[in-house]
């Protein structure tokens, strides 16, 4: 299945499931059948997600040593990508903490764990805040839960867990930490002619193929999930989704039209208007195709021909950015977790917010090269904080139009990164 048709098919499956469930609410066969399909599909996702995370990140760390000879260029590029991703996540979390109009409506479930197939439970959470309406007891976020030392201790206990236990228990932060440490150690001690990097790459490709097989059933799984959620998805749920989409668009525009151009102007002295004029072709293409990889040839042409970036630096920075620099994706994932936590009645405390930040950073940078990679990364963050995977069905109803905007922001960040690398390396 070609990736450009993947998202439309998913949305069509979701709408079809909603329509059939509305027309035949008392059908005695579809209800148990879709429950079995939903349970099997989510179990398959959980089966593949741990090895997918581990080998994807491990391979990525091992590949970094190939760019070790780039020296200052590689260091500046990676530092820029980390900083802009962190800024994007902070913008998303701050915006969603202050602007959340969907809390005027009741959530899908009133209590945590009400979904049929929930993710592993997160750490004990503090008493949550409530929405502005005192009669609405829907749980939201408590930023007062836990002192600094408690938050740090909890994070370290998750990060430094036994790697086998982390894999078995889907401790996402533990898996990510061990994959990074193992990859750095391997890159440090293995000789340059070691066959390990190629072997790891081959294993990762096998894991990707298994993930692709699981994702082939995604339309069917989405149909079943949507059917099971139909009685909960009402008009106010769709209104809440619309509000969430508008808030995401506003936060994405803030990062894309103000923050990134200011960073480019500050570090390269490039006028933002001149930058957008020079980068208009790759940005428009990214918006229309929703693919950073498909836009890469145009990005390289614009960087070399209009932004003054040398060919060798553009050839290093832009392909790397198309893989690991996902500002728009990171911003969306952080906001989506807060939204889904409210919709499923999952209380979040300070520890959970910090966990969302850290895991989103790594998940957005290490998104696997498979269709709907942003949703795959979102699953990682959902599992980390205990949000049911059924929430993916909700987001896929609005994911496609939002993907166009965040892909354009991703490409914009890559181009500014190439300019910064040219200026400072």
Secondary structure, 3 states (H helix, E strand, C coil): CCHHHHHHHHHHHHHHHHHHHHHCCCCCCHHHHHHHHHHHHHHHHHHHHHHHHHHHHHHHHHHHHHHHHHCHHHHHHHHHHHHHHHHHHHHHHHHHHHCCHHHHCCCCCCCCCCCCCCCCCCCCCCCCCECCCCCCCCECEECCCCCHHHHHHHHHHHHCCCHHHHHHHCCHHHHHHHHHHHHHHHHHHCCCCCCHHHHHHHHHHHHHHHHHHHHHCHHHHHHHHHHHHCCCCCHHHHHHHHHHHHHHHHHHHHHHHHHHHHHHHHHHCCCHHHHHHHCHHHHHHHHHHCCHHHHHHHHHHHHHHCCCCCHHHHHHHHHHHHHHCCHHHHHHHHHHHHHHHHHCCCCEEHHHHHHHHHHHHHHHHCCCCCCCHHHHHHHHHHHHHCCCCCHHHHHHHHHHHHHHHHHHHHHHHHHHHHHHHHHHC
